[in-house]
Amino acid sequence: MTTMIALFALALYLVFYFTFGKTLRDKLLKSDKAPAAPSERLSDGVDYVPTSKYVLFGHHFASIAGAGPITGPAMAVAWGWLPGLLWIWFGNIFLGAIHDYLALAASVRYDGRSVQFVAQDMIGKKAGKTFSWFILFLCILVVAAFGDIVAGQFAADGRVFFSFVFFCVAALIAGFFMYKTKLGLGGGTIIGIALVVVAFIAGNALPVKWTKDVYFLIILVYIILASTLPVNLLLQPRDYLSSYFLYFGLLAGGVAALISFAPLDAVPVFTSFSAKLIAGQPTPLWPAIPLIIACGALSGFHSLVASGTSSKQLRKESDALFVGYGAMLVEGFLSTLVIISIAGFGGYALGDKLMATPALGRFVQSFAKMVSMNLPFLPFNFMTLFAAVWVSTFALTTLDTTNRLGRYIIQEMALPLKDKNAGAYKFFGNKWVASIVIAFVGLFLARSGGYSVLWPAFSGANQLLASVVMLTVAVWVKKRLDPKYTMTVLVPAVILWVTVTAALVWYEIVIVPTFFKDMSKTMNVITGGTVGAINLFMLILNFIMIAGFLKNWSEKKAAA
């Protein structure tokens, strides 16, 4: 069964990449006739840096993936392995890949500007301002959700922290040889991979046991620094080397799944329509599934990465198919492997306490078991370390990328203060202040320990943003590209919008009140109240955006 599922997923993704993906590139976007990319025209050596598509793929994938395509599917098996798998495939093909690719291409056409700038141009100024608040709240929730994941992984396995520290050192050294010496990309890659092996050995030899609070402080300092340094100093080489984690993990996991011929009997095919999942409450498969599976199927956060960093580094527009569309499909295959490993080799405690930390722990154990049983030269002990570092590295990549994006948003939102209040503009426009605000608020929520409300809130905000981005892109396709492709974007966007809006309304009514039942748990009350307020505000903003979309949809020209 594992073999059949893995083969089907590979065939599905390859067919869509070489047919539908290339049709979008050649027929809709006509990328072969596109002008020079903004990375060439606006090169500044900091944000706009022409980059090889192979290096950029590593940065882009590591930034969009994080622990999302692992955490969500690992949690979703509470409904059984089939519902999550079907949502991953459907979402990946008909939502995620289209969303990621066209968001990246639109940003390139707009000189690497953000998706909210595109929304403002296509739907109106009010939409642009609303989008900024959307993104700001999402960035805070991303830092909260992924910050808790990383701190938890570091605290759970003493080998992981120093493995990551040495990995960052390896990335700095590799980046120096890539960009500052004649060795270039090839020589820097060889040195970097060799140092990554050393990082694993060193981390395994130097296990540490610190509390989560210590790791929260370390993560706070790290993501502030990483999000303000030039992208080619740490971000690019680290993400590029992270891509080799992906290649190794996908290769080892893919081969193991293909040759294992194991039945998927450790988890039922289907358990219950309303399994107890979010905050121990009965959680309906529809509409709540986008609150659990985010990045593996689709993610609005991907549009922020695409328009925030990747579009500024794309060497030419035609590379967007490989970087944007391709990375989303690879992420879907990764999520497929997560479900295969857990359902075939992990088993699961389906109960009230099924949330992110046990979900990730189960993935690490089941993935290591699947690989070591079928590829004996990769021992179980090494594979558990590899899987844990893999999750933590990708999650930290998402964290510092998010903090960078949040910094951009705060700085953009501060612009109106430039003439009205120069002091306030100087303060909030400062890159260090803007970075600290996002990191501190997000990690404060993470530290509260209210993860069972944070992950679904992040996922819901994530999917809501994705639906709004797809509606924006539908307007762009209709009015600036080719109207005959409009329904390709509009129909799935509407389906997603209805689903995720219903899910967030359910979340606000059913889940948020559970955190006020015991008022003595102060941190849970603070987290529940804060997240509930953010969720409610985003629902209001959501309807404002839809009103703007409907108003401008039938107009002959996009709003200025």
Beta strands, then each sheet from edge to edge (+ up, - down):
strand 1: 274-278
strand 2: 281-284
sheet 1: 1+ 2-
end
